[in-house]
Amino acid sequence: MNLSKQIAKHFREIHFGGNRTSVNLKETLQDVTRQQATTQVYSLNTIAALVYHINYYVSAVVRVYHGEPLNANNKYSFDLPPISSQQHWKSLLNKL
């Protein structure tokens, strides 16, 4: 298997399952509510902010794979818009 196929395989497994850890983002986050995802604990990032951060960089890398220049900046990677409903939270999860 070539390198790009191997990377794609691992990436899918991290998001949807099948890796040797038996842990993946989809199953781990599926029962997290909007309230849980947006609750600030101490000064740590919220779950919603981390999901947004992952989506931000994954979408940037995918565009690079399609021949576009890398157009991502860490200062924007946590610019999460307000999560005002459970539907908005689920929409953010569906981008994973």
Backbone as CSV, one residue per row, in Angstrom:
resi,resn,N_x,N_y,N_z,CA_x,CA_y,CA_z,C_x,C_y,C_z
1,MET,0.858,-1.171,0.000,0.000,0.000,0.000,0.905,1.236,0.000
2,ASN,0.601,2.193,-0.892,1.444,3.386,-0.934,1.141,4.313,0.240
3,LEU,2.000,5.279,0.447,1.924,6.143,1.619,0.615,6.914,1.693
4,SER,0.165,7.495,0.599,-1.069,8.291,0.644,-2.281,7.421,0.987
5,LYS,-2.328,6.191,0.499,-3.427,5.291,0.845,-3.367,4.886,2.311
6,GLN,-2.162,4.696,2.821,-1.992,4.338,4.226,-2.434,5.483,5.136
7,ILE,-2.061,6.706,4.788,-2.484,7.873,5.570,-4.002,8.004,5.532
8,ALA,-4.604,7.849,4.369,-6.061,7.944,4.236,-6.758,6.870,5.069
9,LYS,-6.209,5.667,5.075,-6.783,4.566,5.866,-6.769,4.912,7.354
10,HIS,-5.640,5.381,7.855,-5.538,5.739,9.267,-6.470,6.897,9.607
11,PHE,-6.564,7.842,8.720,-7.433,8.996,8.934,-8.896,8.562,9.058
12,ARG,-9.340,7.684,8.165,-10.712,7.157,8.237,-10.944,6.399,9.537
13,GLU,-9.965,5.598,9.939,-10.102,4.810,11.166,-10.192,5.699,12.410
14,ILE,-9.448,6.780,12.438,-9.512,7.710,13.568,-10.894,8.343,13.652
15,HIS,-11.463,8.653,12.519,-12.766,9.318,12.499,-13.935,8.346,12.646
16,PHE,-13.859,7.182,12.012,-15.029,6.301,11.922,-14.864,4.927,12.543
17,GLY,-13.682,4.571,12.991,-13.481,3.296,13.660,-12.671,2.319,12.843
18,GLY,-12.269,1.253,13.511,-11.508,0.203,12.852,-10.023,0.236,13.176
19,ASN,-9.597,1.203,13.989,-8.182,1.231,14.351,-7.935,0.302,15.531
20,ARG,-6.696,0.062,15.844,-6.399,-0.924,16.893,-6.726,-0.448,18.296
21,THR,-6.976,0.848,18.473,-7.355,1.339,19.804,-8.845,1.171,20.066
22,SER,-9.608,0.920,19.030,-11.072,0.804,19.114,-11.722,2.100,19.600
23,VAL,-11.059,3.215,19.400,-11.591,4.528,19.764,-11.636,5.373,18.500
24,ASN,-12.752,6.071,18.309,-12.837,6.958,17.159,-13.693,8.171,17.504
25,LEU,-13.516,9.221,16.741,-14.213,10.474,17.016,-15.727,10.341,16.903
26,LYS,-16.202,9.672,15.865,-17.651,9.585,15.639,-18.363,8.956,16.840
27,GLU,-17.924,7.805,17.286,-18.582,7.131,18.403,-18.361,7.861,19.726
28,THR,-17.174,8.415,19.915,-16.871,9.096,21.163,-17.748,10.325,21.356
29,LEU,-18.053,11.030,20.269,-18.797,12.284,20.365,-20.295,12.154,20.103
30,GLN,-20.774,11.004,19.681,-22.163,10.882,19.236,-23.202,11.203,20.302
31,ASP,-22.922,10.954,21.558,-23.902,11.215,22.618,-23.606,12.481,23.422
32,VAL,-22.645,13.272,22.970,-22.325,14.520,23.656,-23.379,15.560,23.282
33,THR,-23.974,16.175,24.283,-25.005,17.191,24.037,-24.366,18.550,23.796
34,ARG,-25.154,19.478,23.291,-24.692,20.844,23.082,-24.206,21.442,24.392
35,GLN,-24.954,21.207,25.462,-24.575,21.759,26.761,-23.214,21.224,27.201
36,GLN,-23.010,19.933,27.055,-21.718,19.353,27.415,-20.600,19.898,26.526
37,ALA,-20.885,20.002,25.250,-19.868,20.434,24.291,-19.453,21.881,24.475
38,THR,-20.334,22.689,25.022,-20.034,24.121,25.158,-19.707,24.532,26.594
39,THR,-19.670,23.589,27.506,-19.354,23.906,28.901,-17.859,24.106,29.065
40,GLN,-17.497,25.256,29.588,-16.092,25.578,29.845,-15.676,24.958,31.175
41,VAL,-14.582,24.241,31.188,-14.021,23.667,32.409,-12.669,24.346,32.631
42,TYR,-12.606,25.070,33.748,-11.415,25.866,34.058,-11.092,26.755,32.857
43,SER,-9.858,26.773,32.415,-9.510,27.592,31.252,-9.239,26.727,30.021
44,LEU,-9.702,25.484,30.063,-9.471,24.560,28.963,-10.433,24.834,27.811
45,ASN,-10.073,24.358,26.624,-10.970,24.479,25.478,-12.195,23.602,25.681
46,THR,-13.316,24.049,25.145,-14.525,23.231,25.198,-14.421,22.113,24.160
47,ILE,-15.278,21.124,24.301,-15.335,20.042,23.309,-15.688,20.626,21.951
48,ALA,-16.634,21.545,21.925,-17.051,22.166,20.661,-15.881,22.897,20.004
49,ALA,-15.091,23.608,20.791,-13.944,24.328,20.235,-12.920,23.356,19.644
50,LEU,-12.714,22.223,20.308,-11.766,21.232,19.797,-12.273,20.579,18.511
51,VAL,-13.576,20.321,18.447,-14.159,19.759,17.218,-14.014,20.760,16.078
52,TYR,-14.299,22.027,16.346,-14.136,23.070,15.332,-12.680,23.124,14.871
53,HIS,-11.752,23.061,15.805,-10.318,23.097,15.504,-9.923,21.931,14.579
54,ILE,-10.393,20.753,14.900,-10.113,19.584,14.049,-10.674,19.813,12.657
55,ASN,-11.936,20.245,12.577,-12.568,20.495,11.275,-11.814,21.549,10.477
56,TYR,-11.357,22.595,11.154,-10.633,23.681,10.492,-9.398,23.143,9.781
57,TYR,-8.603,22.371,10.486,-7.368,21.879,9.887,-7.600,20.744,8.894
58,VAL,-8.551,19.895,9.136,-8.834,18.823,8.174,-9.294,19.426,6.848
59,SER,-10.181,20.422,6.906,-10.648,21.031,5.660,-9.506,21.734,4.925
60,ALA,-8.567,22.345,5.672,-7.419,22.994,5.040,-6.528,21.970,4.340
61,VAL,-6.288,20.842,4.994,-5.433,19.810,4.415,-6.104,19.174,3.197
62,VAL,-7.398,18.952,3.259,-8.120,18.374,2.117,-8.000,19.289,0.900
63,ARG,-8.108,20.600,1.117,-7.953,21.538,-0.007,-6.549,21.443,-0.608
64,VAL,-5.542,21.249,0.223,-4.173,21.090,-0.278,-4.077,19.835,-1.137
65,TYR,-4.710,18.749,-0.683,-4.696,17.516,-1.473,-5.366,17.687,-2.827
66,HIS,-6.245,18.667,-2.935,-6.904,18.954,-4.207,-6.160,20.012,-5.015
67,GLY,-4.934,20.301,-4.615,-4.081,21.187,-5.394,-4.127,22.655,-5.017
68,GLU,-4.887,23.005,-4.010,-4.955,24.397,-3.589,-3.820,24.695,-2.609
69,PRO,-3.462,25.965,-2.453,-2.415,26.296,-1.484,-2.930,26.135,-0.053
70,LEU,-2.004,25.902,0.865,-2.365,25.823,2.276,-2.770,27.211,2.737
71,ASN,-4.016,27.325,3.168,-4.556,28.619,3.561,-5.207,28.475,4.931
72,ALA,-4.393,28.204,5.927,-4.888,28.043,7.295,-3.972,28.830,8.221
73,ASN,-4.553,29.331,9.274,-3.769,30.105,10.232,-4.263,29.757,11.627
74,ASN,-3.350,29.435,12.509,-3.720,29.018,13.850,-4.573,30.060,14.574
75,LYS,-4.383,31.338,14.260,-5.158,32.364,14.961,-6.653,32.276,14.634
76,TYR,-7.016,31.585,13.551,-8.430,31.410,13.197,-8.968,30.024,13.554
77,SER,-8.103,29.130,13.967,-8.503,27.731,14.133,-9.400,27.471,15.339
78,PHE,-9.571,28.465,16.191,-10.493,28.330,17.320,-11.610,29.384,17.270
79,ASP,-11.847,29.961,16.098,-12.898,30.973,15.931,-14.272,30.317,15.772
80,LEU,-14.645,29.578,16.750,-15.911,28.845,16.741,-17.083,29.807,16.832
81,PRO,-18.014,29.739,15.885,-19.225,30.561,16.033,-20.068,30.013,17.185
82,PRO,-20.942,30.814,17.752,-21.773,30.330,18.869,-22.588,29.092,18.466
83,ILE,-22.640,28.142,19.370,-23.444,26.930,19.170,-24.769,27.184,19.893
84,SER,-25.784,27.585,19.146,-27.030,28.042,19.756,-28.099,26.959,19.885
85,SER,-27.867,25.800,19.297,-28.873,24.734,19.377,-28.198,23.371,19.248
86,GLN,-28.932,22.353,19.629,-28.437,20.978,19.472,-28.223,20.674,17.988
87,GLN,-29.082,21.202,17.147,-28.951,20.982,15.701,-27.644,21.592,15.177
88,HIS,-27.300,22.774,15.663,-26.045,23.408,15.255,-24.853,22.556,15.710
89,TRP,-24.917,22.015,16.912,-23.867,21.137,17.416,-23.741,19.890,16.545
90,LYS,-24.869,19.272,16.222,-24.846,18.072,15.375,-24.285,18.386,13.992
91,SER,-24.599,19.572,13.485,-24.069,20.007,12.203,-22.543,20.101,12.247
92,LEU,-22.006,20.628,13.337,-20.565,20.705,13.507,-19.958,19.302,13.561
93,LEU,-20.629,18.387,14.243,-20.141,17.002,14.314,-20.159,16.321,12.954
94,ASN,-21.147,16.632,12.153,-21.270,16.000,10.829,-20.146,16.407,9.890
95,LYS,-19.418,17.465,10.222,-18.294,17.881,9.392,-17.045,17.061,9.675
96,LEU,-17.058,16.292,10.756,-15.897,15.450,11.083,-15.707,14.379,10.036
